[in-house]
Amino acid sequence: MDPQPLPRRPHPPARGIPVKDLQLPLTVAFLLLGIGLASQVRTQQFIRKTAVGNRIEVLADRYRDAMEQVDKLRTDVDSLRKTVSEYEGAASENSTLIEKMNSELQETKAAAGLVAVRGPGIQVLLEDSELRARTSEEQNAFLVHDFDLLQLVNELKAADAEALAVNGQRIVAMSEIRCVGPSVKVNGTTIASPYTVQAVGDPSVLKSALELPMGLLDGLHALNIKVKVVKKDIITIPPAQTGPVFKHGKPVPQAKLPKGEEAP
């Protein structure tokens, strides 16, 4: 008789944490996770709202600044238009005054030598003598010198010459006439014999002033220096090539002159 197999013993169940013991920790974990997610979502929403709010506020500030600048520019434009209108009105209503002011300006520019002047006058030609001396020192007596031209210019000014030129060089307040070796320099330009002096004014008065007895021309004739005075119906005196340049002096308006320094 075969022996009967013994019945197998069932394996004991694996030991672990009971499910009921895991419910509380899981619930707490899920609760904390939910709170964290909700907090993160709210934080992101807050950041977005803050960023949008800040951007809108910045844009609003820029818009206000731009509008203020536009308003200021509009005010400036209106002011400039008003000023232009006033000038135009004054110009149309005071055309006579403007013409007078322009005329005075042209006269002032002519007196300063800044524009050409045309009118009746005289022309004086001076040329070195053809006589020859034994020495160079004696020969200088037969040459036209700077002081001869300067004396001639002064005589014409005293006779009310209104404009003067020497060899095309306009004589103005700042002009110099000086000797440079065998030649003469006027306005920084070297000129030589023959010399041509032109003057605008009354031709008869100017000519008579030069031909006074024992005057300038008599002295030049005595040295055999060639002199010729010609009356002209029209003489054109050119403008100065360069205007005066003040490096140190500054114009002072009459109203700003210090007390005790009023202009005469």
Backbone hydrogen bonds in HBPLUS format (Angstrom, degrees):
<---DONOR---> <-ACCEPTOR-->    atom                        ^
c    i                          cat <-CA-CA->   ^        H-A-AA   ^      H-
h    n   atom  resd res      DA  || num        DHA   H-A  angle D-A-AA Bond
n    s   type  num  typ     dist DA aas  dist angle  dist       angle   num
A0021-ASP N   A0018-PRO O   2.90 MM   3  5.30 136.7  2.08 105.0 117.5     1
A0022-LEU N   A0019-VAL O   2.99 MM   3  5.19 140.7  2.15 103.0 114.2     2
A0026-LEU N   A0022-LEU O   3.12 MM   4  6.13 166.9  2.14 155.7 159.9     3
A0027-THR N   A0023-GLN O   2.93 MM   4  6.01 156.6  1.99 145.7 153.0     4
A0028-VAL N   A0024-LEU O   2.97 MM   4  6.21 161.4  2.01 152.5 157.0     5
A0029-ALA N   A0025-PRO O   2.82 MM   4  6.06 157.6  1.87 150.5 157.1     6
A0030-PHE N   A0026-LEU O   2.83 MM   4  6.03 173.2  1.83 159.0 160.2     7
A0031-LEU N   A0027-THR O   2.92 MM   4  6.01 150.6  2.01 142.3 151.3     8
A0032-LEU N   A0028-VAL O   2.88 MM   4  6.13 160.0  1.92 149.7 154.3     9
A0033-LEU N   A0029-ALA O   2.89 MM   4  6.13 157.5  1.94 150.4 157.3    10
A0034-GLY N   A0030-PHE O   2.89 MM   4  6.06 154.1  1.96 143.9 150.8    11
A0035-ILE N   A0031-LEU O   2.88 MM   4  6.17 156.9  1.93 147.3 154.1    12
A0036-GLY N   A0032-LEU O   2.83 MM   4  6.08 155.7  1.89 147.4 154.2    13
A0037-LEU N   A0033-LEU O   2.93 MM   4  6.14 163.5  1.96 149.8 153.8    14
A0038-ALA N   A0034-GLY O   2.89 MM   4  6.06 163.4  1.91 150.2 155.2    15
A0039-SER N   A0035-ILE O   2.90 MM   4  6.05 155.5  1.96 145.1 152.2    16
A0040-GLN N   A0036-GLY O   2.89 MM   4  6.12 155.1  1.95 148.7 155.6    17
A0041-VAL N   A0037-LEU O   2.94 MM   4  6.17 160.3  1.97 151.0 156.1    18
A0042-ARG N   A0038-ALA O   2.93 MM   4  6.15 161.2  1.97 148.0 153.3    19
A0043-THR N   A0039-SER O   2.83 MM   4  6.04 151.4  1.91 144.4 152.8    20
A0044-GLN N   A0040-GLN O   2.94 MM   4  6.19 162.6  1.97 152.3 155.9    21
A0045-GLN N   A0041-VAL O   2.94 MM   4  6.18 158.2  1.99 148.2 154.7    22
A0046-PHE N   A0042-ARG O   2.84 MM   4  6.04 152.9  1.91 145.1 152.9    23
A0047-ILE N   A0043-THR O   2.85 MM   4  6.12 157.3  1.90 150.6 156.8    24
A0048-ARG N   A0044-GLN O   2.91 MM   4  6.15 160.9  1.94 148.5 153.7    25
A0049-LYS N   A0045-GLN O   2.87 MM   4  6.09 165.4  1.89 149.6 153.9    26
A0050-THR N   A0046-PHE O   2.79 MM   4  5.98 160.8  1.83 149.8 155.6    27
A0051-ALA N   A0047-ILE O   2.84 MM   4  5.98 165.1  1.87 151.9 156.1    28
A0052-VAL N   A0048-ARG O   2.86 MM   4  6.02 166.8  1.87 153.9 157.9    29
A0053-GLY N   A0049-LYS O   2.79 MM   4  5.91 156.0  1.85 144.1 151.9    30
A0054-ASN N   A0050-THR O   2.76 MM   4  5.96 162.2  1.79 151.3 156.2    31
A0055-ARG N   A0051-ALA O   2.90 MM   4  6.06 163.7  1.92 150.0 154.7    32
A0056-ILE N   A0052-VAL O   2.91 MM   4  6.09 160.8  1.95 149.3 154.5    33
A0057-GLU N   A0053-GLY O   2.90 MM   4  6.10 155.0  1.96 146.9 154.3    34
A0058-VAL N   A0054-ASN O   2.85 MM   4  6.11 159.2  1.89 153.3 158.7    35
A0059-LEU N   A0055-ARG O   2.88 MM   4  6.07 167.1  1.90 150.9 154.9    36
A0060-ALA N   A0056-ILE O   2.79 MM   4  5.93 150.0  1.88 142.0 151.2    37
A0061-ASP N   A0057-GLU O   2.90 MM   4  6.17 154.7  1.97 146.3 152.6    38
A0062-ARG N   A0058-VAL O   2.90 MM   4  6.20 162.2  1.93 153.1 158.1    39
A0063-TYR N   A0059-LEU O   2.85 MM   4  6.01 153.0  1.92 145.1 153.1    40
A0064-ARG N   A0060-ALA O   2.90 MM   4  6.17 159.1  1.95 149.1 154.4    41
A0065-ASP N   A0061-ASP O   2.91 MM   4  6.19 162.1  1.94 151.9 156.7    42
A0066-ALA N   A0062-ARG O   2.88 MM   4  6.06 161.6  1.91 149.2 154.4    43
A0067-MET N   A0063-TYR O   2.88 MM   4  6.12 158.0  1.93 150.5 156.5    44
A0068-GLU N   A0064-ARG O   2.90 MM   4  6.14 154.6  1.97 149.0 156.0    45
A0069-GLN N   A0065-ASP O   2.93 MM   4  6.20 155.5  1.99 149.1 155.8    46
A0070-VAL N   A0066-ALA O   2.88 MM   4  6.15 154.8  1.94 147.4 154.7    47
A0071-ASP N   A0067-MET O   2.90 MM   4  6.12 158.3  1.94 147.1 152.8    48
A0072-LYS N   A0068-GLU O   2.95 MM   4  6.21 154.7  2.01 145.6 152.5    49
A0073-LEU N   A0069-GLN O   2.92 MM   4  6.17 161.2  1.96 150.8 155.7    50
A0074-ARG N   A0070-VAL O   2.88 MM   4  6.11 155.8  1.94 149.6 156.5    51
A0075-THR N   A0071-ASP O   2.97 MM   4  6.22 151.4  2.05 143.7 151.4    52
A0076-ASP N   A0072-LYS O   2.89 MM   4  6.23 157.6  1.94 150.7 156.9    53
A0077-VAL N   A0073-LEU O   2.84 MM   4  6.07 161.4  1.87 151.7 156.7    54
A0078-ASP N   A0074-ARG O   2.93 MM   4  6.13 160.7  1.97 146.7 151.9    55
A0079-SER N   A0075-THR O   2.93 MM   4  6.17 154.0  2.00 146.4 153.9    56
A0080-LEU N   A0076-ASP O   2.87 MM   4  6.15 160.1  1.91 153.3 158.5    57
A0081-ARG N   A0077-VAL O   2.88 MM   4  6.07 160.0  1.92 151.9 157.7    58
A0082-LYS N   A0078-ASP O   2.96 MM   4  6.14 152.3  2.04 142.3 150.0    59
A0083-THR N   A0079-SER O   2.95 MM   4  6.25 155.6  2.01 146.8 153.4    60
A0084-VAL N   A0080-LEU O   2.89 MM   4  6.15 164.2  1.92 154.0 157.8    61
A0085-SER N   A0081-ARG O   2.91 MM   4  6.09 158.1  1.96 146.0 152.4    62
A0086-GLU N   A0082-LYS O   2.91 MM   4  6.19 151.9  1.99 146.2 154.0    63
A0087-TYR N   A0083-THR O   2.91 MM   4  6.23 158.0  1.96 151.5 157.4    64
A0088-GLU N   A0084-VAL O   2.84 MM   4  6.08 163.2  1.87 152.9 157.7    65
A0089-GLY N   A0085-SER O   2.83 MM   4  6.01 156.8  1.88 145.9 152.8    66
A0090-ALA N   A0086-GLU O   2.81 MM   4  6.01 159.7  1.85 148.1 154.1    67
A0091-ALA N   A0087-TYR O   2.77 MM   4  5.96 154.4  1.83 148.9 156.7    68
A0092-SER N   A0088-GLU O   2.97 MM   4  6.16 157.5  2.02 147.3 152.5    69
A0093-GLU N   A0089-GLY O   2.89 MM   4  6.02 152.8  1.97 147.6 155.5    70
A0094-ASN N   A0090-ALA O   2.78 MM   4  5.63 140.5  1.94 141.5 151.2    71
A0098-ILE N   A0094-ASN O   2.99 MM   4  6.32 158.9  2.03 153.4 159.7    72
A0099-GLU N   A0095-SER O   2.87 MM   4  6.10 158.3  1.92 148.2 154.0    73
A0100-LYS N   A0096-THR O   2.95 MM   4  6.20 155.4  2.01 145.5 152.3    74
A0101-MET N   A0097-LEU O   2.85 MM   4  6.12 160.8  1.89 150.8 156.2    75
A0102-ASN N   A0098-ILE O   2.83 MM   4  6.05 157.7  1.88 151.1 157.3    76
A0103-SER N   A0099-GLU O   2.88 MM   4  6.08 152.5  1.95 144.4 152.2    77
A0104-GLU N   A0100-LYS O   2.90 MM   4  6.20 159.5  1.95 151.7 156.9    78
A0105-LEU N   A0101-MET O   2.87 MM   4  6.08 148.5  1.97 142.6 152.1    79
A0106-GLN N   A0102-ASN O   2.93 MM   4  6.20 156.7  1.98 148.7 153.8    80
A0107-GLU N   A0103-SER O   3.00 MM   4  6.28 155.1  2.06 147.0 154.0    81
A0108-THR N   A0104-GLU O   2.90 MM   4  6.11 154.1  1.97 145.2 152.4    82
A0109-LYS N   A0105-LEU O   2.89 MM   4  6.16 156.8  1.95 149.6 156.1    83
A0110-ALA N   A0106-GLN O   2.89 MM   4  6.09 150.2  1.97 143.2 151.6    84
A0111-ALA N   A0107-GLU O   2.89 MM   4  6.16 157.3  1.95 147.0 153.0    85
A0112-ALA N   A0108-THR O   2.94 MM   4  6.16 143.9  2.07 142.0 152.2    86
A0114-LEU N   A0109-LYS O   2.81 MM   5  5.14 154.6  1.87 161.2 156.7    87
A0113-GLY N   A0110-ALA O   3.03 MM   3  5.00 151.7  2.11  98.9 107.8    88
A0240-ALA N   A0113-GLY O   2.72 MM 127  5.45 177.9  1.72 165.4 166.1    89
A0117-VAL N   A0237-ILE O   2.98 MM 120  5.13 157.2  2.03 144.4 151.6    90
A0237-ILE N   A0117-VAL O   2.69 MM 120  5.13 167.9  1.70 165.3 166.4    91
A0119-GLY N   A0235-ILE O   2.98 MM 116  5.39 152.1  2.06 142.2 150.9    92
A0235-ILE N   A0119-GLY O   2.63 MM 116  5.39 143.6  1.76 141.2 150.3    93
A0201-GLY N   A0120-PRO O   2.84 MM  81  5.92 155.9  1.90 138.5 146.7    94
A0121-GLY N   A0232-LYS O   2.98 MM 111  5.27 165.2  2.00 148.1 149.1    95
A0232-LYS N   A0121-GLY O   2.75 MM 111  5.27 161.9  1.78 156.1 149.9    96
A0122-ILE N   A0199-ALA O   3.01 MM  77  5.57 144.9  2.14 147.3 158.2    97
A0199-ALA N   A0122-ILE O   3.07 MM  77  5.57 157.5  2.13 163.7 162.9    98
A0123-GLN N   A0230-VAL O   2.80 MM 107  5.21 149.2  1.89 147.1 157.5    99
A0230-VAL N   A0123-GLN O   2.90 MM 107  5.21 159.7  1.95 147.8 154.6   100
A0124-VAL N   A0197-VAL O   2.78 MM  73  5.03 170.7  1.78 155.2 158.4   101
A0197-VAL N   A0124-VAL O   2.84 MM  73  5.03 169.5  1.85 153.5 156.2   102
A0125-LEU N   A0228-LYS O   2.80 MM 103  5.05 162.4  1.83 147.5 153.6   103
A0228-LYS N   A0125-LEU O   2.98 MM 103  5.05 144.3  2.11 140.5 147.7   104
A0126-LEU N   A0195-TYR O   2.86 MM  69  5.05 165.4  1.88 151.4 155.2   105
A0195-TYR N   A0126-LEU O   2.73 MM  69  5.05 159.4  1.77 153.8 159.4   106
A0127-GLU N   A0226-LYS O   3.01 MM  99  5.02 146.3  2.12 140.8 145.1   107
A0226-LYS N   A0127-GLU O   3.06 MM  99  5.02 135.0  2.27 150.3 153.3   108
A0129-SER N   A0142-PHE O   2.88 MM  13  5.17 159.3  1.92 165.4 169.1   109
A0139-GLN N   A0135-THR O   2.96 MM   4  6.19 142.9  2.10 140.7 152.0   110
A0140-ASN N   A0136-SER O   3.22 MM   4  6.46 136.4  2.42 140.5 148.7   111
A0141-ALA N   A0138-GLU O   3.17 MM   3  5.69 149.6  2.26 109.6 117.3   112
A0142-PHE N   A0139-GLN O   2.92 MM   3  5.51 153.4  2.00 116.3 124.1   113
A0143-LEU N   A0140-ASN O   3.22 MM   3  5.29 162.9  2.25 110.4 111.2   114
A0148-ASP N   A0145-HIS O   3.10 MM   3  5.29 130.3  2.35  99.6 112.7   115
A0149-LEU N   A0145-HIS O   3.26 MM   4  6.72 159.6  2.31 152.8 156.8   116
A0150-LEU N   A0146-ASP O   2.85 MM   4  6.07 158.7  1.89 151.0 158.1   117
A0151-GLN N   A0147-PHE O   2.91 MM   4  5.91 157.0  1.96 137.7 143.6   118
A0152-LEU N   A0148-ASP O   2.96 MM   4  6.16 154.0  2.02 144.5 152.2   119
A0153-VAL N   A0149-LEU O   2.89 MM   4  6.13 162.7  1.92 152.1 156.2   120
A0154-ASN N   A0150-LEU O   2.97 MM   4  6.18 156.8  2.02 146.2 152.7   121
A0155-GLU N   A0151-GLN O   2.97 MM   4  6.19 154.5  2.04 146.7 153.0   122
A0156-LEU N   A0152-LEU O   3.08 MM   4  6.36 156.6  2.13 149.4 155.5   123
A0157-LYS N   A0153-VAL O   2.93 MM   4  6.19 153.8  2.00 148.4 155.9   124
A0158-ALA N   A0154-ASN O   2.93 MM   4  6.14 157.5  1.98 147.5 153.5   125
A0159-ALA N   A0155-GLU O   3.09 MM   4  6.34 128.7  2.37 133.8 147.0   126
A0159-ALA N   A0156-LEU O   3.10 MM   3  4.96 131.8  2.34  91.5 105.0   127
A0161-ALA N   A0156-LEU O   3.01 MM   5  5.50 143.8  2.14 143.3 147.7   128
A0160-ASP N   A0157-LYS O   2.97 MM   3  5.17 146.6  2.08 116.7 116.0   129
A0162-GLU N   A0200-VAL O   2.72 MM  38  5.52 158.2  1.76 164.9 170.0   130
A0200-VAL N   A0163-ALA O   2.97 MM  37  5.27 156.4  2.03 146.9 153.3   131
A0171-ILE N   A0164-LEU O   2.93 MM   7  5.38 172.4  1.94 135.2 135.8   132
A0165-ALA N   A0198-GLN O   3.05 MM  33  5.28 144.9  2.18 147.0 148.9   133
A0198-GLN N   A0165-ALA O   2.92 MM  33  5.28 163.5  1.95 153.7 159.2   134
A0166-VAL N   A0169-GLN O   2.93 MM   3  5.07 154.3  2.00 134.0 136.5   135
A0169-GLN N   A0166-VAL O   2.92 MM   3  5.07 163.0  1.95 111.8 116.8   136
A0167-ASN N   A0196-THR O   2.79 MM  29  5.09 171.7  1.80 154.2 155.3   137
A0175-SER N   A0172-VAL O   3.12 MM   3  5.24 165.8  2.14 110.3 114.5   138
A0178-ARG N   A0185-LYS O   3.15 MM   7  5.51 162.7  2.19 149.2 154.3   139
A0185-LYS N   A0178-ARG O   2.84 MM   7  5.51 170.5  1.85 166.7 169.7   140
A0180-VAL N   A0183-SER O   2.92 MM   3  5.40 175.4  1.93 141.4 142.9   141
A0183-SER N   A0180-VAL O   3.24 MM   3  5.40 161.6  2.28 123.8 123.8   142
A0184-VAL N   A0191-ILE O   3.02 MM   7  5.41 174.3  2.03 161.9 162.5   143
A0191-ILE N   A0184-VAL O   2.70 MM   7  5.41 172.8  1.70 174.1 176.8   144
A0186-VAL N   A0189-THR O   2.84 MM   3  5.22 160.7  1.87 149.3 148.1   145
A0189-THR N   A0186-VAL O   2.87 MM   3  5.22 164.5  1.89 116.3 120.9   146
A0206-LEU N   A0202-ASP O   2.96 MM   4  6.11 169.4  1.97 166.4 169.7   147
A0207-LYS N   A0203-PRO O   2.97 MM   4  6.04 162.6  2.00 147.6 152.6   148
A0208-SER N   A0204-SER O   2.96 MM   4  6.04 160.4  2.00 146.4 152.3   149
A0209-ALA N   A0205-VAL O   3.03 MM   4  6.17 150.6  2.12 144.4 151.9   150
A0210-LEU N   A0207-LYS O   3.20 MM   3  5.39 132.6  2.44  99.0 110.8   151
A0211-GLU N   A0207-LYS O   3.20 MM   4  6.42 132.1  2.45 140.5 153.4   152
A0211-GLU N   A0208-SER O   3.17 MM   3  5.09 133.9  2.40  94.2 106.8   153
A0215-GLY N   A0212-LEU O   2.99 MM   3  5.10 131.9  2.23 140.2 133.4   154
A0219-GLY N   A0215-GLY O   3.29 MM   4  6.59 154.3  2.36 147.8 154.2   155
A0220-LEU N   A0216-LEU O   3.14 MM   4  6.51 150.5  2.23 148.1 156.5   156
A0221-HIS N   A0217-LEU O   2.85 MM   4  6.08 158.7  1.90 152.7 158.6   157
A0222-ALA N   A0218-ASP O   3.07 MM   4  6.25 148.6  2.18 142.3 150.1   158
A0223-LEU N   A0220-LEU O   3.11 MM   3  5.32 138.2  2.29 101.3 112.4   159
A0225-ILE N   A0220-LEU O   3.09 MM   5  5.39 158.5  2.14 158.0 151.2   160
A0224-ASN N   A0221-HIS O   2.89 MM   3  4.88 158.7  1.94 109.4 113.3   161
A0256-LYS N   A0253-PRO O   2.98 MM   3  5.40 148.9  2.08 111.2 120.6   162
A0257-LEU N   A0254-GLN O   3.33 MM   3  5.52 171.7  2.34 110.7 111.9   163
A0261-GLU N   A0258-PRO O   2.95 MM   3  5.50 149.9  2.04 143.2 142.0   164
